[in-house]
Amino acid sequence: AVACVVARHTLPKGAWNELLAFIMQCSQATEPERREVSMVLVGSLLESIEVVECLQPHSQVLGQLLAKGLEDRASAAIPRAALKALSAWAQVLDEDEAVEVLAPLVQPILRLGMATAAAADDEVTALACNVLEELAESSAAALGSNAANVARFGLTCAENTPLELSTRSTGLSLVATVVTSRRKALHKAQLLPTIVEHVFELCCEETHDDDDDDDDDDELTMHHHAAQVLEVISEEVPSKQIIQVITELVKANHNSDNSFRRRSVFVMLGLMAHGCSEAFCKRLPVTMPIVYQGCEAPETRVREAACLTIGMFAQFLHPEILEYGPATLSCLFKVLDDAKERVRERACFALEALCEHLGEAILPVLEPLITRLVVLLHNGSPAAQKS
C-alpha cells in the first residue's frame, strides 16, 4: 500500500523508474518469499488508475510476470497474490486493453483453478472464479475462445462437494455470467444443454431440511443457488436451444423415488416459465397432469414446489393456462386443506395468480373459493392469512 501511494505521486513525474526493475528482479529470485513480494507489489500498484496509466507501456511485461506467478507452485501464496493483482487490473483496464493483456492469462488461471479445486483450496479457487467472472463482465471478448472451458470450470467447482458452499456457489455464479455474456459461444460449442443438465443435478442436491417442518429456512443451499441459475439461463437463452433437455429432464425425473428430484422438476418448470413461455405453452397438455400429480405427492417439499409452478404458469403462460382453469382450481381447492402451512401459503399464491386472469370464468367457482378462503382467514397462520 505504501509503495502504491509513493508510486502514484512519483511515476507520473517520471521518477522512481527503478521500481519496475526491482519487481522484475524479485520475480526471478530463487526464494519463493521474494517472488511473492513481487506479486504483492504488482497487485498494490495495479489498484491505482494513475499508476496503471504510467505502466501502460509495460503491460505486456506485467502480463508475462503475472502469468509466471500463476504457474508458480513453490508456494500457494504466489499464485494467490498473482490472482489478486489480476483482479485489481481487470477493474481498471478498458475493454480493448483487457482483451490484449488479460486474454492470454485465462488459460493459466484455469489451470491454477482446476488444481486448487481438486485440492479443495477454497480461497484460491474462489478467487480464480471471481477473476474470471470479472473478465467476463468487463469484456466478454477477454475470454476469447475459452468461454466453454471457463463454463466447464465453473461447473467443476460447483460440483466439487469437498469445497465450501460459498466457493461452489461462486462457481455457479461464474457459469451464469458466462451464459449471459458468451451465450453464442456456448451454443456453438453445444454446451448449453449440458449446462442445464448439470445445474439441474445441483438443484437436486439433498439438504438436511425437515420435510415436516413448517418453519421457513432462510439458509441458502446449493438447491437455491442452482435454481437461480436455471432462471438466468431461461432468461438469456432462446427456449429452442434448451427446451429438448428440459423436456427430457421432466420426463426422467417427475416419477423419481427421490423427492428432491421431483421437487427440482417443479422448481425448474416454475422458474423457467417466463423465459420459456412459448415453448412451455405448447407442452401444457403433457405438463399439467404432472403438476397436478405433484400437488398430491406425499412429501411437503414436492407439493409446495408444484403449487409454486402453478402460480408461475398462471403469471406467464396465459391465456393458454386458462384452458386448464377448472381443473387447476379443483386441484388448488384440495391443497387449501393441506396439513402443512407452507403448502397452503403456496396454494394461495397460485390461486391469486390464476384468478387475476380468469375474468368472468371465475364466477362458477367464486362461492366455494370464497368459502375456503374465509376458513383459511379464521384458522390459518398470519402468513397464510396474508397470502
Residue pairs with C-beta under 8 A, 6 or more apart in sequence:
1 44
3 19
3 41
3 44
3 45
4 44
4 45
4 47
4 48
4 51
6 16
7 16
7 19
7 45
7 48
7 51
7 54
8 48
8 50
8 51
10 16
11 19
11 50
11 51
11 54
11 55
12 50
12 53
12 54
20 55
20 58
20 61
23 38
23 41
23 42
23 65
24 38
24 61
24 65
26 34
26 35
26 37
26 38
26 41
27 35
27 38
27 39
27 65
27 68
27 69
28 35
29 35
29 38
32 72
32 74
32 75
32 77
32 78
33 75
35 69
35 72
35 74
35 75
35 78
36 75
36 77
36 78
36 81
38 65
38 69
39 66
39 69
39 78
39 81
39 82
39 84
39 85
40 81
40 85
42 62
42 65
42 66
42 82
42 85
43 81
43 82
43 84
43 85
43 88
45 51
45 52
45 55
46 52
46 55
46 62
46 85
46 88
46 89
46 92
47 88
47 92
48 92
49 92
52 89
52 92
52 93
55 62
56 97
59 97
59 100
59 101
60 101
62 89
62 101
63 101
63 102
63 104
63 105
66 82
66 85
66 86
66 89
66 105
67 104
67 105
67 108
69 78
69 79
69 81
69 82
69 85
70 79
70 82
70 83
70 86
70 105
70 108
70 109
70 111
70 112
71 79
71 108
71 111
71 112
72 78
72 79
72 82
73 79
73 115
76 116
76 121
76 124
79 112
79 124
80 123
80 124
80 127
83 109
83 112
83 124
83 127
83 128
83 131
84 127
86 102
86 105
86 109
86 131
87 127
87 130
87 131
87 134
89 101
89 102
90 98
90 102
90 131
90 134
90 135
90 138
90 142
91 134
91 138
93 101
93 102
93 138
95 138
95 139
95 141
95 142
98 135
98 138
98 139
98 141
98 142
99 139
99 141
99 142
99 144
102 135
102 139
102 142
103 141
103 142
103 143
103 144
106 132
106 135
106 142
106 143
106 144
106 146
106 150
107 146
109 128
109 131
109 132
110 128
110 132
110 146
110 149
110 150
110 153
112 124
112 128
113 124
113 125
113 128
113 129
113 132
113 153
113 157
114 153
114 156
116 124
116 125
116 128
117 125
117 153
117 156
117 157
117 160
117 163
118 160
120 160
120 162
120 163
122 163
122 164
122 166
122 167
125 157
125 163
125 167
125 170
125 171
126 166
126 167
126 170
128 153
129 153
129 154
129 157
129 167
129 170
129 171
129 173
129 174
130 170
132 143
132 150
132 153
132 154
132 174
133 170
133 173
133 174
133 177
135 142
135 143
136 142
136 143
136 147
136 150
136 174
136 177
136 178
136 181
136 182
137 177
137 181
140 147
140 181
140 182
143 150
143 178
143 181
143 182
143 185
145 185
147 178
147 182
147 185
147 186
147 189
148 185
148 186
148 189
148 191
150 174
150 178
151 174
151 175
151 178
151 179
151 182
151 186
151 191
151 195
152 191
153 171
153 174
154 171
154 172
154 173
154 174
154 175
154 178
155 171
155 175
155 195
155 198
155 199
156 171
157 163
157 167
157 168
157 170
157 171
157 174
158 168
158 169
158 171
158 172
158 175
158 198
158 199
158 202
158 222
158 225
158 226
159 168
159 198
159 201
159 202
160 168
160 171
161 168
165 220
165 221
165 222
168 222
168 225
169 220
169 222
169 225
172 199
172 202
172 225
172 226
172 229
173 229
175 195
175 199
175 229
176 228
176 229
176 232
176 233
178 186
179 186
179 192
179 195
179 232
179 233
179 236
179 237
180 232
180 236
183 192
183 236
183 237
186 192
186 195
187 237
187 241
192 233
192 237
192 241
192 242
193 241
193 242
193 244
193 245
195 233
196 230
196 233
196 242
196 245
196 246
196 249
197 245
197 249
199 226
199 229
199 230
199 233
200 226
200 230
200 249
200 264
200 268
202 222
202 223
202 225
202 226
203 222
203 223
203 226
203 227
203 230
203 264
203 267
203 268
204 223
204 253
204 258
204 260
204 261
204 264
205 221
205 222
205 223
205 226
205 260
206 258
206 260
207 221
207 222
207 223
207 260
209 217
209 221
209 301
211 259
211 299
211 300
211 301
212 300
212 340
214 340
214 341
214 342
216 342
223 260
223 264
223 267
227 264
227 267
227 268
227 271
228 271
230 267
230 268
230 271
230 272
231 271
231 272
231 274
231 275
233 242
233 272
233 275
234 242
234 271
234 272
234 273
234 274
234 275
234 276
235 274
235 275
236 275
237 275
239 275
239 276
239 277
239 278
239 279
239 280
240 279
242 276
243 276
243 279
246 268
246 269
246 272
246 276
247 283
249 265
249 268
250 265
250 268
250 269
250 287
250 290
253 261
253 262
253 264
253 265
254 262
254 265
254 290
254 293
254 294
255 262
256 262
259 297
259 299
259 301
259 302
260 301
262 294
262 297
262 299
262 302
262 305
263 299
263 301
263 302
263 304
263 305
264 305
265 290
265 294
265 305
266 291
266 294
266 302
266 305
266 306
266 308
266 309
267 305
267 308
267 309
269 280
269 287
269 291
269 309
269 312
269 313
270 305
270 308
270 309
270 311
270 312
270 313
271 312
272 280
273 280
273 309
273 312
273 313
273 315
273 316
273 317
274 312
274 315
274 316
277 316
277 317
280 287
280 313
280 316
280 317
281 317
281 320
281 321
284 313
284 317
284 320
284 321
284 323
284 324
288 324
288 327
288 328
291 306
291 309
291 310
291 313
292 306
292 327
292 328
292 331
293 306
294 302
294 303
294 305
294 306
294 309
295 303
295 306
295 307
295 310
295 331
295 332
295 334
295 335
296 303
296 334
297 303
297 306
300 340
300 342
300 343
303 335
303 338
303 340
303 343
303 346
304 340
304 342
304 343
304 346
307 332
307 335
307 343
307 346
307 347
307 349
307 350
308 346
308 349
308 350
310 328
310 331
310 332
310 350
310 353
310 354
311 346
311 349
311 350
311 352
311 353
311 354
312 353
313 321
314 321
314 328
314 350
314 353
314 354
314 356
314 357
315 353
318 357
319 357
321 328
321 354
321 357
322 357
322 358
322 361
325 354
325 358
325 361
325 362
326 365
328 350
328 354
329 351
329 354
329 365
329 369
332 347
332 350
332 351
332 354
333 368
333 369
333 372
335 343
335 344
335 346
335 347
336 344
336 347
336 348
336 351
336 372
336 373
336 376
338 344
338 347
341 380
341 381
341 383
341 384
344 376
344 380
344 384
344 387
345 383
345 384
345 387
348 373
348 376
348 384
348 387
349 387
351 369
352 387
355 362
355 369
362 369
376 384
376 385
377 385
